[in-house]
Amino acid sequence: MSTPLVLYGIPNCDTVKKARAWLAAQGLEAGFHDFKKQGVPRAQLDRWIAAVGWERLLNRQGTTWRRLDAATQAGVQDAASAAALLVQQPSAIKRPVVEWPDGRVTVGFAPADWAAWRG
């Protein structure tokens, strides 16, 4: 039995919408985990940080990050401090995060890369 494909994000995020549409167009069924309604699963967050690094997961270009005060931003200096912030501020996670059936974790939407991984 293979692990299901799961897309994590926020439903009204344009990038998440594009990613979900792309997956559907490829005939790929994906579960969806809504950060706004379901929160950030801590065990998954730790796994994502291990897989892609906290720097890749933290969206420093987004409005959520820019709205944080300078002290909060400066306090994010390692995986532990980034994880603590991302649990409290799920919108600061670069989206979407995808857990692929083969165990791979990706962050962001890259249709060319996704198509190449499909084979």
Backbone bond lengths (Angstrom), bond angles and torsions (degrees), N, CA, C in turn:
res aa  C-N    CA-C-N  psi(-1)  N-CA   C-N-CA  omega(-1)  CA-C   N-CA-C  phi
1 M - - - 1.461 - - 1.530 109.16 -
2 S 1.299 116.81 126.33 1.460 120.19 -178.77 1.528 110.60 -88.03
3 T 1.301 114.08 156.98 1.452 121.00 177.03 1.530 108.07 -74.00
4 P 1.333 117.81 137.57 1.466 118.69 179.77 1.525 111.91 -71.19
5 L 1.316 115.05 155.28 1.453 121.58 174.64 1.530 107.03 -78.31
6 V 1.330 116.36 128.81 1.460 120.38 -179.09 1.525 108.85 -128.95
7 L 1.323 114.85 129.57 1.454 121.98 176.68 1.526 107.92 -107.48
8 Y 1.321 115.94 128.18 1.463 122.57 179.96 1.514 108.44 -110.17
9 G 1.332 116.16 136.34 1.451 118.79 178.57 1.512 112.11 172.54
10 I 1.317 114.17 -155.14 1.458 123.16 -178.84 1.529 106.43 -124.15
11 P 1.341 118.27 126.20 1.461 120.11 -171.27 1.519 116.10 -58.81
12 N 1.327 118.14 -30.64 1.468 118.50 -177.50 1.525 113.53 -90.34
13 C 1.323 117.55 3.68 1.470 122.16 176.70 1.530 108.94 -72.73
14 D 1.325 117.51 127.53 1.464 121.31 -178.19 1.525 112.36 -58.75
15 T 1.323 117.26 -40.17 1.462 120.02 -179.35 1.523 110.89 -67.15
16 V 1.317 116.63 -38.76 1.466 120.56 176.97 1.530 109.54 -64.39
17 K 1.325 117.21 -42.03 1.470 120.53 178.15 1.525 110.66 -59.60
18 K 1.342 117.07 -44.92 1.462 121.26 179.67 1.527 110.53 -62.77
19 A 1.317 116.06 -42.95 1.467 120.38 -179.10 1.529 111.21 -64.28
20 R 1.312 116.72 -43.84 1.465 120.17 179.09 1.524 110.96 -64.48
21 A 1.325 117.26 -40.09 1.464 121.11 177.90 1.527 110.54 -64.61
22 W 1.332 117.23 -41.26 1.460 121.27 179.25 1.529 110.10 -62.69
23 L 1.325 116.79 -47.12 1.470 120.38 179.53 1.530 110.40 -59.32
24 A 1.324 116.81 -44.29 1.463 120.85 179.54 1.529 110.86 -62.78
25 A 1.331 117.50 -40.93 1.461 121.52 179.44 1.526 111.74 -64.83
26 Q 1.337 115.94 -27.41 1.471 120.48 178.10 1.526 111.72 -85.61
27 G 1.329 116.34 -2.27 1.456 120.25 -178.12 1.523 113.20 75.57
28 L 1.313 116.32 21.50 1.466 120.88 -179.72 1.524 109.82 -97.01
29 E 1.301 115.94 124.97 1.457 120.03 176.00 1.525 108.54 -85.05
30 A 1.294 115.22 133.18 1.457 119.85 -179.65 1.514 109.38 -133.23
31 G 1.317 115.30 134.19 1.448 119.34 169.72 1.523 107.76 -71.49
32 F 1.308 116.96 157.09 1.462 120.09 179.29 1.517 109.56 -128.38
33 H 1.331 115.66 128.61 1.457 121.77 176.78 1.521 107.29 -112.47
34 D 1.323 116.06 116.74 1.461 123.42 -176.91 1.529 109.55 -90.46
35 F 1.328 116.20 111.03 1.464 120.75 179.94 1.525 111.96 -57.85
36 K 1.320 116.90 -35.97 1.472 120.12 -176.88 1.524 111.45 -67.59
37 K 1.331 116.87 -40.86 1.461 120.60 -177.09 1.526 113.20 -90.71
38 Q 1.350 116.44 -34.84 1.456 119.92 -171.86 1.523 113.75 -108.59
39 G 1.320 117.12 -5.72 1.454 119.94 -179.19 1.522 111.78 75.38
40 V 1.306 114.26 -175.23 1.462 121.51 179.83 1.526 107.57 -103.04
41 P 1.328 117.67 117.97 1.463 119.36 179.06 1.535 109.76 -70.60
42 R 1.319 116.81 116.70 1.465 121.14 -172.41 1.527 112.83 -59.10
43 A 1.332 117.11 -41.63 1.469 119.17 179.93 1.530 110.63 -62.24
44 Q 1.336 116.05 -39.45 1.465 119.90 178.57 1.530 109.98 -67.92
45 L 1.311 117.01 -42.05 1.459 121.09 179.52 1.521 110.50 -57.41
46 D 1.325 116.67 -45.52 1.469 120.42 178.75 1.531 110.81 -61.58
47 R 1.326 116.14 -38.72 1.469 120.97 178.69 1.529 110.55 -66.03
48 W 1.333 116.65 -42.40 1.468 120.00 179.60 1.517 110.80 -63.66
49 I 1.324 116.25 -42.87 1.468 120.30 179.38 1.525 109.88 -61.57
50 A 1.327 116.81 -41.33 1.466 120.40 178.20 1.530 110.94 -64.97
51 A 1.336 116.29 -36.30 1.469 120.60 -175.95 1.524 113.68 -78.54
52 V 1.326 117.15 -42.89 1.473 119.30 -172.97 1.524 114.08 -119.20
53 G 1.327 117.39 -10.97 1.458 120.65 -178.41 1.521 111.95 91.04
54 W 1.322 116.52 142.90 1.462 120.17 -177.39 1.525 111.71 -66.62
55 E 1.331 117.19 -29.93 1.455 119.95 -178.96 1.529 111.25 -64.97
56 R 1.323 116.64 -35.32 1.468 121.33 179.16 1.527 110.96 -74.24
57 L 1.318 116.10 -33.60 1.459 121.14 -176.22 1.532 112.48 -76.72
58 L 1.315 116.61 -32.20 1.464 121.66 -177.87 1.529 110.43 -80.57
59 N 1.319 115.93 121.06 1.463 121.10 -179.13 1.526 109.61 -90.10
60 R 1.319 115.88 95.54 1.467 121.13 -179.52 1.530 112.28 -81.03
61 Q 1.346 117.80 -6.53 1.462 120.66 178.75 1.530 112.40 -93.56
62 G 1.315 117.51 -13.71 1.460 120.85 -174.42 1.518 113.78 -78.99
63 T 1.321 114.69 163.76 1.463 119.86 -178.86 1.525 112.08 -65.96
64 T 1.321 117.86 -32.30 1.469 119.32 179.57 1.522 110.08 -59.96
65 W 1.321 117.05 -46.68 1.466 121.24 179.33 1.528 110.41 -63.59
66 R 1.316 116.20 -45.40 1.469 119.84 -176.81 1.524 112.35 -65.08
67 R 1.331 117.22 -26.27 1.471 120.59 179.01 1.522 113.50 -80.68
68 L 1.320 116.79 -14.16 1.468 119.16 179.11 1.524 109.80 -71.22
69 D 1.323 115.63 148.29 1.466 117.59 178.40 1.531 109.77 -71.61
70 A 1.315 115.63 160.47 1.469 122.04 -174.92 1.528 111.83 -59.09
71 A 1.325 117.12 -36.55 1.468 120.08 -179.27 1.527 111.27 -65.70
72 T 1.321 116.22 -40.46 1.470 120.15 178.16 1.519 109.62 -65.40
73 Q 1.325 116.76 -45.85 1.468 120.18 178.16 1.527 110.98 -59.53
74 A 1.318 116.44 -45.29 1.463 120.47 -178.52 1.527 112.11 -65.53
75 G 1.320 116.60 -25.34 1.456 120.86 -179.66 1.519 114.36 -73.81
76 V 1.323 116.89 -12.32 1.469 120.70 179.42 1.524 107.83 -89.47
77 Q 1.343 114.62 99.03 1.454 119.20 -174.44 1.520 114.55 -129.22
78 D 1.333 116.79 -5.81 1.457 119.68 -179.66 1.524 109.01 -157.21
79 A 1.326 115.90 -179.25 1.463 120.34 -176.42 1.524 112.05 -60.46
80 A 1.320 117.67 -40.95 1.471 120.67 -177.65 1.530 111.30 -65.92
81 S 1.332 117.24 -45.74 1.468 119.36 -179.44 1.530 110.73 -69.80
82 A 1.318 117.52 -34.54 1.467 120.15 176.99 1.528 109.85 -66.24
83 A 1.322 117.64 -44.08 1.468 121.24 -179.94 1.522 110.40 -61.14
84 A 1.325 117.25 -42.70 1.466 120.66 -179.99 1.532 110.12 -60.88
85 L 1.327 116.59 -42.90 1.465 119.98 178.93 1.532 111.24 -66.15
86 L 1.322 117.18 -44.16 1.462 121.02 -175.06 1.525 112.36 -67.60
87 V 1.314 117.59 -29.75 1.466 119.92 174.59 1.527 109.50 -67.52
88 Q 1.329 116.67 -39.81 1.461 121.35 -179.53 1.533 112.79 -78.21
89 Q 1.326 116.27 -30.68 1.472 122.36 -175.50 1.526 109.54 -127.71
90 P 1.339 118.70 72.47 1.463 120.59 -177.01 1.528 114.04 -57.13
91 S 1.321 117.06 -26.42 1.464 119.65 -179.87 1.524 112.30 -68.63
92 A 1.333 117.19 -11.11 1.462 120.42 177.86 1.530 111.72 -85.62
93 I 1.330 117.21 0.24 1.462 120.56 176.65 1.524 108.28 -84.55
94 K 1.337 115.30 130.28 1.468 119.39 175.89 1.524 107.28 -64.81
95 R 1.337 115.37 134.77 1.462 119.80 -172.45 1.528 111.42 -121.46
96 P 1.340 113.61 158.17 1.460 128.01 -11.10 1.515 111.68 -80.73
97 V 1.321 115.28 159.35 1.455 121.63 167.31 1.525 104.70 -99.23
98 V 1.318 116.57 129.60 1.462 120.32 -179.26 1.519 109.46 -122.47
99 E 1.316 114.84 130.94 1.458 121.50 171.06 1.522 106.17 -103.05
100 W 1.324 115.59 114.81 1.460 122.47 -176.87 1.524 110.10 -87.51
101 P 1.323 117.06 155.97 1.470 120.29 -178.78 1.528 114.10 -57.23
102 D 1.344 117.47 -26.69 1.471 119.64 -179.93 1.526 112.73 -84.40
103 G 1.349 116.89 4.35 1.461 120.61 178.10 1.518 114.09 96.25
104 R 1.316 117.08 -10.53 1.464 120.57 179.36 1.517 110.29 -67.69
105 V 1.335 115.91 147.94 1.466 122.49 176.17 1.519 107.10 -121.29
106 T 1.347 116.19 129.72 1.452 120.18 176.10 1.520 109.41 -124.67
107 V 1.322 115.04 155.33 1.462 121.82 179.24 1.520 107.39 -127.87
108 G 1.330 115.27 130.61 1.463 120.35 -177.62 1.522 110.31 90.26
109 F 1.315 115.47 171.28 1.458 121.55 -178.34 1.514 109.44 -112.44
110 A 1.327 115.74 117.42 1.463 122.11 179.38 1.525 108.14 -133.45
111 P 1.360 117.52 88.30 1.458 120.38 -173.72 1.527 114.04 -55.06
112 A 1.325 118.33 -39.40 1.472 120.14 -179.04 1.528 110.46 -64.39
113 D 1.334 116.18 -43.52 1.471 119.93 178.48 1.518 110.63 -65.19
114 W 1.329 116.39 -43.61 1.461 120.27 -178.95 1.534 109.79 -61.69
115 A 1.325 117.25 -42.05 1.467 120.76 179.88 1.531 110.27 -64.40
116 A 1.323 117.55 -40.28 1.463 121.27 179.40 1.529 110.84 -63.69
117 W 1.332 117.25 -39.54 1.463 120.56 -179.74 1.524 111.35 -66.71
118 R 1.314 115.73 -30.19 1.470 119.33 -179.80 1.503 111.11 -66.94
119 G 1.351 117.15 -26.48 1.455 119.59 177.00 1.479 115.51 100.12
